[in-house]
Amino acid sequence: MTRNQPSTTDAPRTTPDQTPRLRLKPKACMSGYVDGAWWPHSDDLTTQLPDLLAVLSVRLGPIGRVVYNANEWDTPPRKVTIGGRTVRLGGFQYQPVHTLEVLGLSGNRIALLVVPPNTDPEEAHTALMAAAGPGNDSTVADLLASTARVGT
């Protein structure tokens, strides 16, 4: 048996600084209003995106754009550089509330339910799991409303 030796290369780190609280539907089950859910640690989109996009790029490939509801986030820049690539950010008032859309350069996209950062952990977990359930076709409002019933 050969022992594993630690790597001595200076390769850039590809793991997130802070593990995103994210659940996605299985790739074969992408249906419904959202493809999963994300529970950010804060409402500062600029600091939250790098770790989220690092994870989503595994499924989407290089990320080209992120679309979000402009009223739900602190004012982010119009673009960010992540992993050496420029990602355009688009804040729009017509983007459905509590959603974020991530578009890959390949044309693939993932729509996420965004669970507000200050949500109770048990309620957030319920929303994350429901949104990522195969075959789940609940609306964003229904998914968030179901979290309010957890403690009642």
N, C-alpha and C positions, 0 to 999 in steps of 0.2 A: 504494500500500500504506500502511495506517495503522499506526503504531507503537502497541504496547500501552503504556498508561500505568499505573503502579502505582496501586492503589486507595488513596484517602485516607480511606475510611470507617473508622469505629471499630467495625465489626461484631465481635461476639464470635468468637473463634477456634473453629473446629469440627474442626480436625485434632488428632490425638492428640499428646501431649507425647512419648511414646515409642511407636514403631510396634509394635503387637501382633504377636507371632509366631503367626500364625493362618492356617489353611487351611480352606476350606469346600468341600463338594461343590457342584457346579453346582446351582442352584435346582431344576431339573427332575429331578435325580437323588437327591433326598432319600430315602434308604432305608437300612436296616441299623440297627445299634445306635447309631451316632453320625452327626452331620451334618458332622463335621469335627473338627479338633484345634486346641488352643491350648497354647502353650509359654510360660507366664508367666515374667517375669524374677525373681520372688521368690515366697515363700509368704505375702506380706502381701496378702490379697485386697482390702482397702480401697484400697491404692495401685494395684493392677493393674486393677481393674474399670473405672475411667473410660475408659481408652483402648480396652479391649476393647468396652465397650458403645457407644462412639461409632461403632465400625466395624459392630457387629452391628445397630445401629438403622437402618442403611441398608436392611437386608433385612427386619427385623422391625417397623420403625416404633418408636414410643415403647416403652421397656422398663419393665415393671412389677415384675418379680420375678426373682431369681437364686437357684437352689437348688444347694447344694453338699454334699459330705461333710464333716461337722463335724470329723472327726479329721485332715483334711489341711491345714488352714489355721490361721494365727494367728487368735486370736479377733477377728472383725470385729464391727462394730456390727450392729444388727438392720435398719438402713436406711442408705442413703447418698443424697446429693443429687448428681445428675449432670445437667448441662445444665438446671438449674432444676427438674428433676423428682425426686421422691422414688422411689427404687427399694428395694423390700423385699428383704432378704437372709434366706435360710433355710438354716441349717446343720442337717443331719439325719444321724444315724448310719445310716439305712437307704438313703440316697442311694448308688448304686453308687460304689465307690472310683474315683478318677481320672476323674471326670466332673463336669460342670457343666451345669446346664440354665438357659437364659435364656428367659424368657417375655415376649412382647410384650403390650401392652394389647389388641391385636387378637385375641389367642388363639393366634397363631402361636408356635412355640417352636423353639429350636435346642438340641440336645444335643451337647456337645463332649467329646471325649477331652481330659483335662488331662495333658500330659506334664510330669512333675516338673521344677521349675526347675533342678535340679542335673544334669540328664541331659546326657550327652556330646552336643555339637552334631550330629555325624553321625547318632547314634542318634535324636535328637529330630527331625531333618529326615526321616528314614525314617518315623517314626511319623506326622508331620504329613502327609506325602504319601500314605501308605497310607490314613489315616483319611479323607482328602478325595477319594480315588479314586472316580469314578462307579461305582456298583454294588458298592462295597465293603460287605460285610456281616459283617466280622470282629468278634468280641467285643472289648471293651476289653482283656481279658487277652491275647488273641491279638495285638492291635496292639502292646501294650507288650512282649510276649515276643519279637516279631519284631525289635524294636530291639536286644535283647541279642545277637542273632545277627549283627549288622552287622559287628562287628570280629572275629568268629571264623572 
